[in-house]
Amino acid sequence: MRKVTVALLAGAYVCVALTAALLLWRDGGGWGAAVAGGFGALGFTLGLHGLFQRAGGEAALRGELAPLREANLILTDQIEALHEQVERLAAAVEQEAAQRSEELSGEVRMLEDLIQRMGEDLQARLAAARPASAAAAGGLHRQQAALLETVREALADNRVDLYLQPVVSLPQRRTLYYEGFSRLRDEGGRVIMPAEYLAVAEPGGLISAIDNLLLFRCVQIVRRLAKNSRKVGIFCNIALGSLADEAFFPQFLDFMSQNRDLAGSLIFELGQAAFEARGAVEARNMAKLADLGFRFSLDKIADLDLDFQDLARADVKFLKVGAELLLNELARGEGPPAVQALRDLDVSDFADLARRFGVEIVAEKIEAERQVVDILELNVGFGQGNLFGEPRAIREAVLAESDPPAEFIQTLRARVTR
């Protein structure tokens, strides 16, 4: 269409030039005047065409620039709005960070209070243990007295390590839980096994102090695993004395209430004898932890004649039974029933009975594959033992994060060594 228009305009301009030349020739101007006049008319028309074309181009350009200018204004408004949103978001992030920092500070203060309370309890027990060991030195073997002093120094210097052993599902053997164990180290770094120190620590009244330090570290490790989205739980011993301590337990309960998210990952464990010896105070405090969602486990099972209704009322969800005990009951055949209240119950139905009350059996101390085959016949859901993994020490870098503050350790060491 544009080519046709140009052609028509060119024809019109030529016609104008020819007309001007013809008029000059008729007026007697001659051929020279006619040609000059024709070219002059052609130049004049071309000049007018250029002026009109330029004016039209400027108008078109203005027409094209107007939308661009409007779009630029809109873009500027959007950039300003986005800048305001970024400022509001930055302010919200800063406010949330300040709030989280304040919450973390409060949590740290709570932990420090708990540590201080544990330290005071530990100091009292260590102070009581020292004169007792001195008074009984004449009746004890010199090596036992030296071992008691080593235990006391290990506690004072915070040489209590955390070991974890896997608890696996059967028959898949997938690690779902860990059990926490405490190990002491002497001044030279030698690991003191429970079989060594329990014989002197129990008479010296130091077991509760060891359990409390282990409990504190288990809580810290569970928190670390939760940060890393590790869906595993930890069985952690809790001393019966800790449940009855009217000064320590309220602070511990307050701390656990602020960390209910740990309820699915932390299982408090007591021995069967301790559970059966619990009084009203201990039972009430266990119920308070259960109200927060925390569960309990019993280990050191020596007798399968258990009151499952009592276990259910106390929110006991796991029973750690030695593999040998289970297999001995299975092999016994004739003889007294495993559960006196249910004389017709066969030991092969023991795990199913417990499960009806919401209790899972963990066969512990499994050392050989042949035991696994027999345990599976009992429909036991979990297994623990060196066959699935020995207790392993938590790395020092991780363990350092769960240590009490250095100021607490220094104060404790100063008071104990006086």
WOUR-V667394 format. One record per pair of residues at least 6 apart in sequence whose ideal C-beta (glycine too) atoms are under 8 Angstrom apart, sorted by the first residue. I is the first residue (numbers start at 0). GAP is how many residues later the second one is. D is the distance in Angstrom with one decimal. If there is no record, write none. Layout:
i=I gap=GAP d=D
i=I gap=GAP d=D
This chain:
i=8 gap=40 d=6.8
i=11 gap=33 d=7.8
i=12 gap=29 d=6.0
i=12 gap=32 d=4.5
i=12 gap=33 d=6.4
i=12 gap=36 d=7.1
i=13 gap=28 d=7.2
i=15 gap=25 d=5.4
i=15 gap=26 d=7.2
i=15 gap=29 d=5.2
i=16 gap=21 d=4.3
i=16 gap=22 d=6.9
i=16 gap=24 d=4.6
i=16 gap=25 d=3.8
i=16 gap=28 d=7.2
i=17 gap=20 d=6.2
i=18 gap=22 d=7.5
i=19 gap=17 d=4.9
i=19 gap=18 d=5.6
i=19 gap=20 d=7.1
i=19 gap=21 d=3.5
i=20 gap=13 d=4.1
i=20 gap=14 d=6.3
i=20 gap=16 d=5.3
i=20 gap=17 d=3.2
i=20 gap=20 d=7.4
i=21 gap=12 d=7.0
i=22 gap=14 d=7.5
i=23 gap=9 d=4.9
i=23 gap=10 d=4.6
i=23 gap=12 d=7.9
i=23 gap=13 d=4.1
i=23 gap=14 d=7.9
i=24 gap=6 d=6.7
i=24 gap=8 d=7.4
i=24 gap=9 d=3.9
i=28 gap=8 d=7.2
i=106 gap=151 d=6.9
i=109 gap=141 d=7.6
i=109 gap=144 d=7.0
i=109 gap=145 d=5.1
i=109 gap=148 d=7.0
i=110 gap=144 d=7.1
i=111 gap=293 d=6.5
i=111 gap=296 d=7.6
i=112 gap=138 d=5.7
i=113 gap=102 d=6.9
i=113 gap=134 d=7.8
i=113 gap=137 d=5.5
i=113 gap=138 d=6.2
i=113 gap=141 d=5.9
i=114 gap=101 d=7.0
i=114 gap=289 d=4.4
i=114 gap=290 d=6.8
i=114 gap=293 d=5.3
i=115 gap=292 d=6.7
i=116 gap=130 d=6.3
i=116 gap=131 d=4.9
i=116 gap=134 d=5.7
i=117 gap=91 d=7.6
i=117 gap=94 d=4.9
i=117 gap=95 d=6.9
i=117 gap=98 d=6.6
i=117 gap=130 d=6.9
i=117 gap=286 d=7.8
i=118 gap=285 d=7.4
i=118 gap=289 d=5.6
i=118 gap=292 d=7.2
i=118 gap=293 d=5.2
i=120 gap=87 d=7.2
i=120 gap=88 d=6.5
i=120 gap=91 d=6.8
i=120 gap=124 d=6.9
i=120 gap=126 d=8.0
i=120 gap=127 d=6.2
i=121 gap=33 d=6.2
i=121 gap=87 d=4.3
i=121 gap=90 d=7.4
i=121 gap=91 d=7.8
i=121 gap=290 d=6.8
i=122 gap=289 d=6.5
i=122 gap=292 d=5.5
i=122 gap=293 d=6.6
i=124 gap=79 d=7.8
i=124 gap=80 d=5.0
i=124 gap=81 d=5.7
i=124 gap=83 d=6.8
i=124 gap=84 d=5.1
i=125 gap=26 d=5.5
i=125 gap=29 d=6.5
i=125 gap=30 d=6.6
i=125 gap=80 d=7.2
i=125 gap=83 d=7.4
i=125 gap=290 d=5.2
i=126 gap=289 d=7.7
i=127 gap=76 d=8.0
i=127 gap=77 d=5.8
i=128 gap=19 d=6.9
i=128 gap=23 d=6.0
i=128 gap=75 d=3.9
i=128 gap=76 d=5.8
i=128 gap=77 d=5.9
i=129 gap=22 d=6.6
i=131 gap=71 d=7.7
i=131 gap=72 d=6.4
i=131 gap=73 d=7.8
i=132 gap=7 d=7.6
i=132 gap=12 d=5.8
i=132 gap=15 d=4.8
i=132 gap=16 d=6.9
i=132 gap=19 d=7.9
i=132 gap=71 d=6.5
i=135 gap=9 d=7.8
i=136 gap=8 d=5.1
i=143 gap=55 d=7.3
i=143 gap=56 d=5.6
i=146 gap=45 d=7.9
i=146 gap=49 d=6.7
i=146 gap=50 d=6.7
i=146 gap=53 d=5.2
i=147 gap=52 d=4.2
i=147 gap=53 d=7.6
i=147 gap=56 d=5.6
i=149 gap=34 d=7.8
i=149 gap=36 d=5.1
i=149 gap=37 d=7.7
i=149 gap=42 d=7.0
i=149 gap=47 d=8.0
i=150 gap=33 d=6.2
i=150 gap=41 d=7.3
i=150 gap=46 d=5.0
i=150 gap=49 d=6.3
i=150 gap=50 d=5.4
i=150 gap=53 d=7.2
i=150 gap=55 d=6.1
i=151 gap=52 d=7.6
i=151 gap=54 d=7.2
i=151 gap=264 d=7.1
i=152 gap=6 d=7.9
i=152 gap=33 d=7.7
i=152 gap=34 d=6.7
i=153 gap=6 d=6.6
i=153 gap=30 d=4.3
i=153 gap=31 d=6.2
i=153 gap=32 d=6.5
i=153 gap=38 d=7.1
i=154 gap=29 d=7.7
i=154 gap=51 d=6.5
i=154 gap=54 d=5.9
i=154 gap=55 d=7.0
i=154 gap=58 d=7.6
i=154 gap=261 d=7.9
i=155 gap=256 d=5.9
i=155 gap=257 d=5.2
i=155 gap=260 d=4.0
i=155 gap=261 d=6.7
i=156 gap=30 d=7.8
i=156 gap=252 d=7.3
i=156 gap=256 d=6.1
i=157 gap=55 d=7.8
i=157 gap=245 d=6.4
i=157 gap=246 d=6.6
i=157 gap=251 d=4.9
i=157 gap=254 d=7.7
i=158 gap=25 d=6.1
i=158 gap=26 d=4.2
i=158 gap=27 d=7.5
i=159 gap=22 d=5.6
i=159 gap=23 d=7.5
i=159 gap=24 d=5.9
i=159 gap=50 d=6.4
i=159 gap=53 d=4.9
i=159 gap=54 d=7.1
i=159 gap=57 d=7.9
i=160 gap=21 d=7.1
i=160 gap=22 d=4.7
i=160 gap=23 d=7.6
i=160 gap=24 d=6.5
i=160 gap=30 d=7.6
i=160 gap=232 d=5.6
i=160 gap=233 d=7.3
i=160 gap=238 d=6.7
i=161 gap=18 d=5.8
i=161 gap=19 d=7.5
i=161 gap=20 d=6.8
i=161 gap=21 d=8.0
i=161 gap=52 d=6.6
i=161 gap=55 d=4.7
i=161 gap=56 d=7.1
i=161 gap=59 d=6.7
i=161 gap=231 d=7.4
i=161 gap=232 d=4.9
i=161 gap=237 d=6.2
i=161 gap=240 d=7.3
i=162 gap=17 d=7.2
i=162 gap=18 d=4.3
i=162 gap=19 d=7.5
i=162 gap=20 d=5.6
i=162 gap=228 d=3.9
i=162 gap=229 d=6.2
i=162 gap=230 d=5.3
i=162 gap=231 d=7.3
i=163 gap=14 d=4.2
i=163 gap=15 d=7.0
i=163 gap=16 d=6.0
i=163 gap=17 d=7.6
i=163 gap=57 d=7.8
i=163 gap=70 d=7.3
i=163 gap=227 d=6.5
i=163 gap=228 d=6.2
i=163 gap=230 d=6.5
i=164 gap=13 d=6.4
i=164 gap=14 d=5.1
i=164 gap=16 d=6.7
i=164 gap=219 d=6.6
i=164 gap=224 d=6.2
i=164 gap=225 d=6.7
i=164 gap=226 d=4.2
i=164 gap=227 d=7.5
i=165 gap=9 d=4.3
i=165 gap=11 d=7.5
i=165 gap=12 d=5.9
i=165 gap=218 d=7.3
i=165 gap=222 d=5.5
i=165 gap=223 d=4.4
i=166 gap=8 d=7.2
i=166 gap=9 d=6.5
i=166 gap=10 d=3.9
i=166 gap=11 d=6.5
i=166 gap=12 d=6.1
i=166 gap=68 d=7.0
i=166 gap=195 d=6.2
i=166 gap=215 d=5.7
i=166 gap=216 d=7.4
i=166 gap=217 d=4.7
i=167 gap=6 d=6.1
i=167 gap=7 d=5.5
i=167 gap=8 d=6.9
i=167 gap=214 d=6.8
i=167 gap=215 d=5.5
i=167 gap=216 d=7.3
i=167 gap=220 d=4.9
i=168 gap=7 d=5.4
i=168 gap=212 d=6.6
i=168 gap=213 d=6.0
i=169 gap=193 d=7.8
i=169 gap=202 d=7.3
i=169 gap=205 d=6.9
i=169 gap=206 d=6.2
i=169 gap=210 d=6.2
i=169 gap=211 d=6.1
i=169 gap=212 d=6.2
i=169 gap=213 d=5.0
i=170 gap=201 d=7.8
i=170 gap=205 d=5.8
i=172 gap=210 d=7.6
i=172 gap=215 d=6.4
i=174 gap=57 d=6.7
i=174 gap=213 d=7.9
i=174 gap=214 d=7.7
i=175 gap=56 d=6.3
i=175 gap=57 d=7.1
i=175 gap=206 d=7.4
i=176 gap=55 d=6.2
i=176 gap=56 d=4.6
i=176 gap=57 d=6.8
i=176 gap=58 d=6.2
i=176 gap=90 d=7.3
i=176 gap=205 d=7.6
i=177 gap=54 d=6.4
i=177 gap=55 d=7.5
i=177 gap=56 d=5.1
i=177 gap=57 d=7.1
i=178 gap=55 d=7.3
i=178 gap=56 d=4.2
i=178 gap=57 d=8.0
i=178 gap=90 d=7.6
i=178 gap=205 d=6.6
i=178 gap=212 d=7.9
i=179 gap=34 d=5.9
i=179 gap=37 d=7.4
i=179 gap=38 d=4.7
i=179 gap=41 d=7.6
i=179 gap=54 d=5.6
i=179 gap=55 d=6.6
i=179 gap=56 d=4.8
i=179 gap=57 d=7.2
i=180 gap=13 d=7.4
i=180 gap=33 d=7.8
i=180 gap=210 d=5.1
i=181 gap=12 d=7.5
i=181 gap=28 d=5.4
i=181 gap=29 d=7.6
i=181 gap=31 d=7.1
i=181 gap=32 d=4.4
i=182 gap=8 d=5.3
i=182 gap=9 d=6.9
i=182 gap=10 d=6.9
i=182 gap=11 d=7.7
i=182 gap=210 d=7.2
i=183 gap=7 d=7.5
i=183 gap=8 d=4.3
i=183 gap=13 d=5.7
i=183 gap=26 d=7.7
i=184 gap=6 d=5.8
i=184 gap=7 d=6.7
i=185 gap=6 d=6.2
i=197 gap=9 d=7.4
i=200 gap=6 d=5.5
i=200 gap=9 d=6.7
i=206 gap=32 d=6.6
i=207 gap=31 d=4.1
i=207 gap=33 d=4.2
i=207 gap=34 d=6.3
i=210 gap=26 d=5.1
i=210 gap=27 d=6.5
i=210 gap=28 d=4.0
i=210 gap=31 d=6.7
i=211 gap=27 d=6.6
i=211 gap=30 d=5.8
i=211 gap=36 d=7.6
i=213 gap=22 d=6.6
i=213 gap=23 d=6.1
i=214 gap=21 d=5.6
i=214 gap=22 d=7.1
i=214 gap=23 d=5.7
i=214 gap=27 d=7.1
i=215 gap=186 d=7.1
i=215 gap=188 d=7.4
i=216 gap=182 d=7.3
i=216 gap=185 d=4.4
i=217 gap=16 d=5.2
i=217 gap=18 d=3.6
i=217 gap=48 d=6.8
i=218 gap=17 d=7.7
i=218 gap=40 d=7.8
i=218 gap=43 d=7.1
i=218 gap=47 d=6.7
i=219 gap=181 d=6.7
i=219 gap=182 d=3.5
i=220 gap=13 d=6.5
i=220 gap=173 d=6.7
i=220 gap=177 d=7.4
i=220 gap=181 d=6.2
i=221 gap=11 d=7.7
i=221 gap=12 d=5.5
i=221 gap=40 d=5.3
i=221 gap=43 d=4.9
i=221 gap=44 d=5.1
i=222 gap=36 d=7.4
i=222 gap=39 d=6.8
i=223 gap=174 d=6.9
i=223 gap=177 d=6.9
i=223 gap=178 d=7.8
i=224 gap=7 d=6.2
i=224 gap=9 d=7.9
i=224 gap=40 d=6.9
i=225 gap=35 d=6.7
i=225 gap=36 d=6.8
i=225 gap=39 d=6.4
i=231 gap=33 d=7.0
i=232 gap=31 d=6.9
i=232 gap=32 d=4.5
i=232 gap=33 d=6.6
i=232 gap=34 d=5.8
i=233 gap=31 d=6.7
i=233 gap=32 d=6.0
i=233 gap=33 d=7.1
i=234 gap=32 d=4.9
i=234 gap=34 d=4.9
i=234 gap=62 d=5.6
i=234 gap=64 d=7.9
i=234 gap=83 d=7.4
i=234 gap=85 d=7.9
i=235 gap=30 d=6.4
i=235 gap=31 d=7.1
i=235 gap=32 d=6.3
i=235 gap=33 d=6.3
i=236 gap=31 d=7.9
i=236 gap=32 d=5.1
i=236 gap=33 d=7.4
i=237 gap=30 d=4.4
i=237 gap=31 d=6.8
i=237 gap=32 d=6.4
i=239 gap=30 d=6.6
i=239 gap=34 d=4.5
i=239 gap=37 d=7.0
i=239 gap=38 d=6.4
i=239 gap=42 d=6.0
i=241 gap=6 d=6.1
i=241 gap=7 d=6.5
i=241 gap=10 d=7.4
i=242 gap=6 d=6.3
i=242 gap=35 d=7.3
i=242 gap=38 d=7.4
i=242 gap=39 d=4.3
i=242 gap=42 d=4.7
i=242 gap=43 d=6.4
i=243 gap=35 d=7.2
i=243 gap=37 d=5.1
i=243 gap=38 d=5.3
i=243 gap=41 d=7.4
i=245 gap=35 d=7.8
i=248 gap=36 d=5.4
i=252 gap=32 d=7.3
i=252 gap=35 d=5.7
i=252 gap=36 d=6.9
i=252 gap=39 d=7.8
i=255 gap=6 d=7.3
i=255 gap=33 d=6.6
i=255 gap=36 d=5.8
i=255 gap=38 d=6.8
i=256 gap=35 d=5.7
i=259 gap=32 d=5.5
i=259 gap=33 d=5.9
i=261 gap=32 d=7.9
i=262 gap=29 d=6.0
i=262 gap=30 d=3.2
i=262 gap=31 d=5.1
i=262 gap=32 d=7.7
i=263 gap=29 d=7.2
i=265 gap=28 d=6.3
i=266 gap=27 d=7.5
i=266 gap=28 d=5.0
i=266 gap=29 d=6.8
i=266 gap=30 d=5.0
i=266 gap=50 d=7.2
i=266 gap=51 d=6.4
i=267 gap=21 d=6.7
i=267 gap=26 d=6.3
i=267 gap=27 d=7.5
i=267 gap=28 d=5.3
i=267 gap=29 d=7.2
i=268 gap=27 d=7.2
i=268 gap=28 d=4.3
i=268 gap=29 d=7.2
i=268 gap=30 d=5.6
i=268 gap=49 d=7.9
i=268 gap=51 d=7.5
i=269 gap=8 d=7.9
i=269 gap=26 d=6.9
i=269 gap=27 d=7.7
i=269 gap=28 d=6.1
i=269 gap=29 d=7.6
i=270 gap=27 d=7.1
i=270 gap=28 d=6.0
i=270 gap=29 d=4.0
i=271 gap=26 d=5.2
i=271 gap=27 d=7.4
i=271 gap=28 d=5.5
i=271 gap=29 d=5.1
i=271 gap=30 d=6.2
i=271 gap=31 d=7.2
i=272 gap=27 d=6.9
i=272 gap=29 d=7.6
i=274 gap=23 d=5.5
i=274 gap=39 d=7.5
i=274 gap=41 d=7.5
i=277 gap=8 d=7.3
i=282 gap=31 d=7.0
i=285 gap=10 d=6.6
i=285 gap=28 d=6.0
i=285 gap=29 d=7.3
i=286 gap=27 d=7.7
i=286 gap=28 d=7.6
i=288 gap=7 d=7.9
i=289 gap=6 d=7.4
i=289 gap=24 d=7.5
i=289 gap=25 d=3.8
i=293 gap=21 d=7.9
i=294 gap=20 d=6.0
i=294 gap=21 d=7.7
i=294 gap=22 d=4.3
i=294 gap=23 d=7.4
i=295 gap=18 d=6.5
i=295 gap=19 d=5.7
i=295 gap=20 d=4.7
i=295 gap=21 d=6.6
i=295 gap=22 d=7.7
i=296 gap=19 d=6.8
i=296 gap=20 d=6.8
i=296 gap=21 d=3.7
i=296 gap=22 d=7.2
i=296 gap=23 d=6.3
i=296 gap=65 d=7.7
i=297 gap=13 d=7.6
i=297 gap=18 d=5.8
i=297 gap=20 d=7.3
i=297 gap=21 d=5.4
i=297 gap=22 d=6.7
i=298 gap=21 d=3.8
i=298 gap=65 d=7.2
i=299 gap=20 d=7.5
i=300 gap=18 d=6.1
i=300 gap=19 d=6.4
i=300 gap=20 d=4.7
i=300 gap=21 d=7.0
i=300 gap=24 d=6.8
i=301 gap=23 d=7.8
i=303 gap=17 d=7.1
i=303 gap=21 d=7.2
i=303 gap=25 d=6.4
i=303 gap=34 d=4.3
i=303 gap=35 d=6.3
i=303 gap=43 d=7.5
i=303 gap=46 d=6.5
i=304 gap=33 d=6.8
i=304 gap=34 d=5.4
i=304 gap=35 d=4.8
i=304 gap=36 d=7.4
i=305 gap=13 d=7.5
i=305 gap=33 d=7.0
i=306 gap=34 d=7.6
i=307 gap=45 d=6.9
i=307 gap=46 d=6.4
i=307 gap=48 d=7.9
i=307 gap=49 d=4.2
i=307 gap=51 d=6.6
i=308 gap=48 d=7.0
i=310 gap=8 d=7.8
i=310 gap=46 d=6.4
i=310 gap=48 d=5.7
i=311 gap=45 d=4.6
i=311 gap=46 d=5.9
i=311 gap=47 d=7.2
i=315 gap=43 d=6.2
i=316 gap=41 d=6.3
i=316 gap=42 d=6.1
i=316 gap=43 d=6.5
i=317 gap=41 d=6.9
i=317 gap=42 d=5.4
i=317 gap=43 d=7.9
i=317 gap=44 d=5.6
i=317 gap=64 d=7.7
i=318 gap=35 d=6.4
i=318 gap=40 d=5.8
i=318 gap=41 d=7.5
i=318 gap=42 d=5.3
i=318 gap=43 d=6.7
i=319 gap=42 d=4.9
i=319 gap=44 d=4.8
i=319 gap=64 d=7.2
i=320 gap=40 d=5.9
i=320 gap=41 d=7.1
i=320 gap=42 d=6.2
i=320 gap=43 d=6.9
i=321 gap=41 d=7.7
i=321 gap=42 d=5.9
i=321 gap=43 d=5.0
i=322 gap=40 d=4.8
i=322 gap=41 d=6.8
i=322 gap=42 d=5.5
i=322 gap=43 d=4.9
i=322 gap=44 d=7.8
i=322 gap=48 d=5.0
i=322 gap=52 d=6.1
i=322 gap=60 d=7.9
i=322 gap=62 d=6.9
i=323 gap=41 d=7.0
i=325 gap=21 d=7.0
i=325 gap=24 d=7.6
i=325 gap=35 d=8.0
i=325 gap=37 d=6.0
i=325 gap=49 d=6.7
i=325 gap=52 d=6.1
i=325 gap=54 d=7.3
i=326 gap=44 d=6.8
i=326 gap=47 d=5.4
i=326 gap=48 d=7.4
i=328 gap=9 d=5.1
i=328 gap=18 d=4.2
i=328 gap=21 d=7.6
i=329 gap=17 d=5.0
i=329 gap=18 d=6.6
i=329 gap=44 d=6.9
i=329 gap=47 d=7.6
i=329 gap=48 d=6.7
i=331 gap=15 d=7.8
i=336 gap=6 d=4.7
i=336 gap=7 d=7.5
i=336 gap=8 d=6.1
i=337 gap=7 d=6.7
i=337 gap=9 d=4.9
i=337 gap=12 d=6.0
i=338 gap=6 d=5.1
i=338 gap=11 d=7.3
i=338 gap=14 d=7.4
i=341 gap=11 d=7.3
i=344 gap=8 d=6.4
i=346 gap=31 d=7.0
i=347 gap=29 d=6.6
i=347 gap=30 d=5.6
i=347 gap=31 d=7.6
i=349 gap=11 d=7.1
i=349 gap=28 d=6.7
i=350 gap=10 d=4.6
i=350 gap=27 d=5.4
i=350 gap=28 d=4.8
i=350 gap=29 d=5.0
i=350 gap=30 d=7.1
i=351 gap=27 d=5.9
i=353 gap=6 d=7.1
i=353 gap=7 d=5.5
i=354 gap=6 d=7.9
i=354 gap=26 d=7.7
i=359 gap=21 d=5.2
i=359 gap=22 d=6.1
i=360 gap=17 d=7.8
i=360 gap=19 d=4.9
i=360 gap=20 d=6.7
i=360 gap=21 d=7.1
i=361 gap=18 d=7.6
i=361 gap=19 d=7.9
i=361 gap=20 d=4.2
i=361 gap=21 d=7.0
i=361 gap=22 d=5.7
i=362 gap=8 d=7.9
i=362 gap=12 d=4.8
i=362 gap=15 d=7.8
i=362 gap=17 d=4.9
i=362 gap=19 d=7.1
i=362 gap=20 d=5.1
i=362 gap=21 d=7.2
i=362 gap=22 d=7.9
i=363 gap=19 d=7.7
i=363 gap=20 d=4.3
i=363 gap=21 d=6.1
i=364 gap=19 d=7.4
i=364 gap=20 d=5.1
i=365 gap=6 d=6.3
i=365 gap=9 d=6.9
i=365 gap=17 d=5.2
i=365 gap=18 d=6.7
i=365 gap=19 d=3.3
i=365 gap=20 d=7.7
i=365 gap=21 d=5.0
i=365 gap=22 d=6.9
i=366 gap=18 d=5.6
i=366 gap=19 d=5.6
i=366 gap=20 d=5.7
i=367 gap=19 d=6.5
i=368 gap=18 d=7.0
i=370 gap=14 d=8.0
i=370 gap=16 d=7.6
i=371 gap=11 d=6.8
i=371 gap=15 d=7.1
i=374 gap=8 d=6.5
i=392 gap=6 d=7.8
i=402 gap=6 d=7.7
